[in-house]
Amino acid sequence: MPAPAISFRPLRREDVPLVFAWRQRPHVRRWWSAVATLAEAEAKYLPRIAGRDPTRVYLIVLDDRPIGMIQTYLVDDDPDSWPFELAPGTAGVDLFIGEADLIGRGLGSEVIRTFVAEVVFARTAVTACIADPDVRNVGSIRAFEKAGFLRVRVFELPDAEAPQQLLRIER
């Protein structure tokens, strides 16, 4: 049996209700801040879709099935959001698997590995990629480590329920 094909498709307007629905699911809401209404989701994602926000957002597609969302951004576009300095050329990545039946199957590390290679490092100016999951999100941290990321430091953000684990991979 062939391995499932992972691909990424830029988020489109018609995908926003699906992303909103995923963000309501308990396994996603546990780690992602609430988006209470579809209108809030549209306010968040439509500027990104239109290119008015520098964050690039994609659907994660497994074979032909949309299964989650992944996004990337350049730290230089919003350096004040970090409580410490990061090197120029650093990109960030955030993701979730929206389909609960696919959680805990090792898919996350393959999604991360593929996305970083095909999308993040496709930008020639990017020299490193970081992620900052909640320290309690052991599954996410494990997925990033399996994808080649290394733990750098633990840090706190204002209004966060728990510290964040900074992970990094070099080009």
ZAMARGU-4260 file (C-alpha; in steps of 0.2 Angstrom, whole numbers, plus 5000, padded with zeros to 4 digits):
<rodrens>
0) 5000/5000/5000 | 5008/5017/4995 | 5011/5030/5008 | 4998/5044/5009 | 5002/5059/4999
5) 5003/5075/5009 | 5001/5092/5000 | 4997/5110/5004 | 4985/5121/4995 | 4983/5140/4999
10) 4968/5144/5009 | 4953/5150/5000 | 4938/5160/5005 | 4927/5145/5004 | 4939/5135/5016
15) 4936/5147/5030 | 4920/5138/5037 | 4930/5122/5037 | 4944/5130/5047 | 4932/5138/5058
20) 4923/5121/5061 | 4940/5113/5065 | 4944/5127/5077 | 4928/5123/5087 | 4934/5104/5090
25) 4940/5101/5107 | 4957/5094/5102 | 4961/5110/5092 | 4953/5122/5105 | 4964/5115/5118
30) 4979/5123/5110 | 4973/5136/5098 | 4964/5152/5105 | 4945/5153/5102 | 4938/5160/5086
35) 4920/5162/5093 | 4911/5165/5076 | 4912/5163/5058 | 4913/5182/5056 | 4929/5182/5068
40) 4937/5168/5057 | 4933/5178/5041 | 4941/5193/5049 | 4956/5183/5054 | 4959/5173/5038
45) 4952/5184/5023 | 4966/5197/5024 | 4979/5183/5024 | 4970/5175/5009 | 4970/5192/5000
50) 4988/5195/5004 | 4985/5210/5015 | 4993/5201/5030 | 5010/5193/5027 | 5005/5176/5035
55) 5003/5163/5022 | 4990/5150/5026 | 4987/5133/5018 | 4976/5118/5020 | 4985/5102/5024
60) 4978/5089/5011 | 4981/5070/5014 | 4978/5062/4997 | 4962/5072/4992 | 4956/5075/5010
65) 4958/5092/5019 | 4964/5087/5036 | 4970/5103/5044 | 4978/5120/5043 | 4996/5126/5043
70) 5003/5143/5041 | 5020/5152/5040 | 5026/5170/5042 | 5043/5179/5043 | 5048/5184/5061
75) 5054/5201/5053 | 5036/5205/5048 | 5032/5207/5067 | 5047/5206/5077 | 5039/5214/5092
80) 5028/5199/5095 | 5043/5190/5102 | 5050/5193/5119 | 5068/5191/5113 | 5077/5194/5097
85) 5077/5181/5083 | 5090/5181/5069 | 5085/5189/5052 | 5078/5176/5040 | 5069/5167/5053
90) 5052/5160/5048 | 5038/5153/5060 | 5026/5139/5057 | 5010/5134/5066 | 4998/5120/5062
95) 4984/5109/5068 | 4977/5093/5062 | 4958/5096/5062 | 4952/5079/5059 | 4952/5070/5076
100) 4953/5052/5068 | 4971/5057/5062 | 4978/5063/5079 | 4992/5053/5087 | 4996/5043/5071
105) 5013/5051/5068 | 5006/5062/5054 | 5011/5078/5061 | 5030/5076/5060 | 5028/5071/5041
110) 5017/5086/5038 | 5030/5098/5047 | 5045/5090/5038 | 5036/5091/5021 | 5030/5109/5023
115) 5046/5116/5030 | 5056/5108/5015 | 5043/5113/5001 | 5036/5129/5007 | 5046/5138/5021
120) 5063/5134/5014 | 5057/5138/4997 | 5059/5156/5001 | 5078/5159/4999 | 5079/5172/5012
125) 5074/5160/5026 | 5088/5152/5035 | 5079/5145/5050 | 5062/5140/5055 | 5054/5141/5073
130) 5039/5134/5082 | 5032/5138/5099 | 5020/5126/5105 | 5013/5126/5123 | 5025/5116/5134
135) 5010/5105/5139 | 5007/5100/5121 | 5019/5085/5121 | 5012/5078/5105 | 5016/5094/5096
140) 5033/5095/5103 | 5037/5077/5099 | 5031/5080/5081 | 5042/5095/5078 | 5057/5085/5086
145) 5054/5070/5074 | 5054/5083/5060 | 5071/5088/5065 | 5068/5103/5076 | 5078/5106/5091
150) 5072/5113/5108 | 5080/5130/5111 | 5072/5137/5126 | 5056/5139/5136 | 5048/5156/5137
155) 5033/5165/5143 | 5021/5176/5133 | 5009/5188/5141 | 4991/5181/5143 | 4997/5163/5139
160) 4991/5150/5151 | 5008/5141/5151 | 5025/5144/5144 | 5030/5140/5126 | 5043/5128/5120
165) 5054/5137/5106 | 5060/5124/5094 | 5071/5128/5079 | 5078/5120/5063 | 5091/5127/5052
170) 5091/5126/5033
</rodrens>
